[in-house]
Amino acid sequence: MSKYLKEFLFFPDIFIMCLVFFAGISTTLTWSDRGWTWLALALGALLFAISEYLTHRFIFHLKPPKNQFLLQLLKRLHYDHHEDPNNLKLLFLPLWYTGPQFIAVGIIAFFITKDISLTVGFLTGGIAYHLYYEWKHYVAHRPVKPFTSWGRKLKKYHLLHHFKSEHYWYGVTNPAIDHLMGTFKNEKEVETSPTVRKLMAEESKEQVKIG
């Protein structure tokens, strides 16, 4: 396990986000006497958990766009990951994608709260859940056996998404929203999708029709 923990922590994008998290939690602890700060921390984590599902389902699984810039963006963020799911370089969300989003969310949070402690707490909670998400995603794709039955179930569900059907099991850290949105199915009732590893297959079909 130590080998994989080291591989995870010292991947550049993860390492930098860990540094940002420790800076954030250290700052948040200076306001530990303020209950609202801890509420902001929890809210940041909760919103990231929700956005995990929404982003995965409704953005990363968009039909291949005709705009080449957007197509290349989605290829890097997700399409290529489905094609080569165990490629470490495609496993994590790149810092150039997550960084600007956290900055934008931080600006919005400060605009709403006008309070730096709440803003830092909110962002720290989001970054904490982001790292938790990345770890669960990493474990799902690496030869790591989770210690708990819960962890093993999460790994199984995510691998079903990659090797059974891309239309179900979008949650990486929990299946709650899948259950709520009807995208959690009994694997025996789901046929293996012919495009589970090739999310750009629809684009290829269109090109053939045009040709």
C-alpha positions as CSV (number, residue, x, y, z in Angstrom):
1,M,0.0,0.0,0.0
2,S,2.8,2.4,0.8
3,K,4.0,2.1,-2.8
4,Y,0.7,3.3,-4.1
5,L,0.2,6.0,-1.5
6,K,3.5,7.4,-2.5
7,E,2.6,7.2,-6.2
8,F,-0.6,9.1,-5.4
9,L,0.8,11.8,-3.2
10,F,3.7,12.6,-5.4
11,F,1.9,12.9,-8.6
12,P,2.5,16.6,-9.4
13,D,-1.2,17.8,-9.6
14,I,-2.1,15.9,-6.4
15,F,1.0,17.1,-4.6
16,I,0.2,20.7,-5.3
17,M,-3.4,20.3,-4.3
18,C,-2.2,18.7,-1.0
19,L,-0.1,21.7,-0.3
20,V,-3.0,24.1,-1.0
21,F,-5.2,21.9,1.3
22,F,-2.7,22.0,4.2
23,A,-2.4,25.8,3.8
24,G,-6.2,26.1,3.8
25,I,-6.8,23.8,6.8
26,S,-4.0,25.5,8.8
27,T,-5.6,28.9,8.2
28,T,-9.1,27.5,9.0
29,L,-7.9,26.2,12.3
30,T,-7.0,29.8,13.4
31,W,-10.8,30.4,13.2
32,S,-11.7,27.2,14.9
33,D,-13.7,29.1,17.5
34,R,-16.2,30.2,14.9
35,G,-18.9,27.6,14.2
36,W,-19.8,29.1,10.9
37,T,-16.3,28.4,9.6
38,W,-16.8,24.7,10.2
39,L,-20.2,24.8,8.5
40,A,-18.6,26.4,5.5
41,L,-16.0,23.6,5.5
42,A,-18.8,21.0,5.5
43,L,-20.8,22.9,2.8
44,G,-17.7,23.1,0.5
45,A,-17.3,19.3,0.8
46,L,-21.0,18.7,0.2
47,L,-21.1,20.8,-2.9
48,F,-18.1,19.1,-4.4
49,A,-19.7,15.7,-3.8
50,I,-22.8,16.9,-5.7
51,S,-20.7,18.5,-8.5
52,E,-18.7,15.2,-8.8
53,Y,-21.8,13.4,-10.1
54,L,-23.2,16.3,-12.2
55,T,-19.9,17.1,-13.9
56,H,-19.2,13.4,-14.6
57,R,-22.6,12.7,-16.1
58,F,-23.6,15.9,-17.8
59,I,-20.3,17.4,-18.9
60,F,-17.7,14.6,-19.2
61,H,-20.2,12.3,-21.0
62,L,-21.4,14.9,-23.5
63,K,-21.7,13.6,-27.0
64,P,-18.5,14.6,-28.8
65,P,-18.8,18.3,-29.8
66,K,-18.0,19.4,-33.3
67,N,-15.9,22.3,-32.0
68,Q,-12.3,21.0,-32.1
69,F,-11.2,22.9,-29.0
70,L,-14.1,21.5,-26.9
71,L,-13.5,18.0,-28.3
72,Q,-9.8,18.0,-27.4
73,L,-10.7,19.3,-24.0
74,L,-13.2,16.5,-23.3
75,K,-10.7,14.0,-24.8
76,R,-8.1,15.0,-22.2
77,L,-10.6,15.3,-19.3
78,H,-12.5,12.0,-19.9
79,Y,-12.9,10.4,-23.3
80,D,-9.2,9.2,-23.3
81,H,-9.6,8.0,-19.7
82,H,-12.3,5.6,-20.8
83,E,-10.2,4.4,-23.7
84,D,-7.2,3.9,-21.5
85,P,-8.6,3.7,-17.9
86,N,-5.4,2.6,-16.1
87,N,-3.2,5.3,-17.6
88,L,-1.9,7.3,-14.6
89,K,-1.5,10.4,-16.7
90,L,-5.2,10.4,-17.6
91,L,-6.4,9.3,-14.1
92,F,-6.4,12.7,-12.3
93,L,-8.1,15.9,-13.1
94,P,-5.3,18.3,-14.3
95,L,-4.4,21.3,-12.3
96,W,-5.1,23.6,-15.2
97,Y,-8.7,22.4,-15.0
98,T,-9.3,22.3,-11.2
99,G,-7.2,25.4,-10.2
100,P,-9.2,28.0,-12.1
101,Q,-12.5,26.5,-10.9
102,F,-11.5,26.7,-7.2
103,I,-10.3,30.3,-7.8
104,A,-13.6,31.2,-9.4
105,V,-15.7,29.5,-6.7
106,G,-13.6,31.3,-4.1
107,I,-14.3,34.7,-5.7
108,I,-18.0,33.9,-5.8
109,A,-18.0,32.7,-2.1
110,F,-16.3,35.8,-1.0
111,F,-18.7,38.0,-3.0
112,I,-21.6,36.3,-1.2
113,T,-20.2,36.1,2.3
114,K,-17.9,39.1,2.4
115,D,-16.0,37.0,5.0
116,I,-12.5,35.6,4.4
117,S,-12.8,32.9,7.1
118,L,-16.0,31.5,5.5
119,T,-14.4,31.6,2.1
120,V,-11.3,29.8,3.1
121,G,-13.3,27.3,5.0
122,F,-15.6,26.7,2.1
123,L,-12.7,26.2,-0.3
124,T,-10.8,24.0,2.0
125,G,-13.8,21.7,2.4
126,G,-14.1,21.5,-1.4
127,I,-10.4,20.8,-1.9
128,A,-10.5,18.1,0.9
129,Y,-13.3,16.3,-0.9
130,H,-11.6,16.8,-4.2
131,L,-8.5,14.9,-2.8
132,Y,-10.8,12.3,-1.4
133,Y,-12.4,11.9,-4.8
134,E,-9.0,11.6,-6.5
135,W,-7.9,8.9,-4.0
136,K,-11.1,6.8,-4.5
137,H,-10.7,7.2,-8.3
138,Y,-7.0,6.2,-8.0
139,V,-7.8,3.1,-5.9
140,A,-10.5,2.1,-8.4
141,H,-8.0,1.9,-11.2
142,R,-4.8,0.7,-9.5
143,P,-4.1,-2.8,-8.1
144,V,-5.1,-1.8,-4.6
145,K,-7.6,-3.7,-2.5
146,P,-9.6,-1.4,-0.3
147,F,-9.6,-2.3,3.4
148,T,-13.4,-1.9,3.9
149,S,-16.4,-3.6,2.2
150,W,-17.7,-0.1,1.4
151,G,-14.4,0.8,-0.4
152,R,-14.6,-2.5,-2.3
153,K,-18.1,-1.8,-3.4
154,L,-17.2,1.7,-4.6
155,K,-14.3,0.2,-6.6
156,K,-16.6,-2.4,-8.1
157,Y,-19.2,0.3,-9.1
158,H,-16.7,2.5,-10.8
159,L,-15.2,-0.4,-12.8
160,L,-18.7,-1.3,-13.9
161,H,-19.0,2.2,-15.3
162,H,-15.8,1.7,-17.2
163,F,-16.2,-1.9,-18.4
164,K,-20.0,-2.6,-18.3
165,S,-21.8,0.6,-19.3
166,E,-20.9,4.3,-19.4
167,H,-24.6,5.1,-18.8
168,Y,-24.7,4.1,-15.2
169,W,-22.7,4.3,-11.9
170,Y,-21.4,7.9,-12.3
171,G,-20.6,8.4,-8.6
172,V,-17.0,7.7,-7.7
173,T,-17.1,8.5,-4.0
174,N,-20.6,7.4,-3.2
175,P,-23.7,6.0,-5.1
176,A,-26.3,8.2,-3.4
177,I,-27.0,10.5,-6.3
178,D,-26.9,7.6,-8.7
179,H,-29.8,6.1,-6.7
180,L,-31.6,9.4,-6.6
181,M,-31.2,10.0,-10.3
182,G,-31.9,6.4,-11.4
183,T,-28.4,5.7,-12.7
184,F,-27.6,3.0,-10.2
185,K,-28.6,-0.4,-11.7
186,N,-28.2,-4.1,-10.8
187,E,-25.3,-5.1,-13.0
188,K,-27.1,-8.2,-14.1
189,E,-29.9,-6.1,-15.6
190,V,-27.5,-4.0,-17.7
191,E,-26.1,-5.1,-21.1
192,T,-22.5,-4.4,-21.8
193,S,-22.3,-1.2,-23.8
194,P,-20.4,-1.4,-27.1
195,T,-19.1,2.2,-26.6
196,V,-18.1,1.9,-22.9
197,R,-14.4,2.2,-23.9
198,K,-15.0,4.4,-27.0
199,L,-17.0,7.5,-26.0
200,M,-16.2,9.1,-29.4
201,A,-17.8,6.2,-31.3
202,E,-20.8,8.4,-32.1
203,E,-18.6,11.0,-33.7
204,S,-17.0,8.3,-35.8
205,K,-20.4,7.1,-37.0
206,E,-21.3,10.6,-38.0
207,Q,-18.1,11.0,-39.9
208,V,-18.8,7.8,-41.8
209,K,-22.3,9.0,-42.7
210,I,-20.9,12.3,-44.0
211,G,-18.2,10.5,-45.9
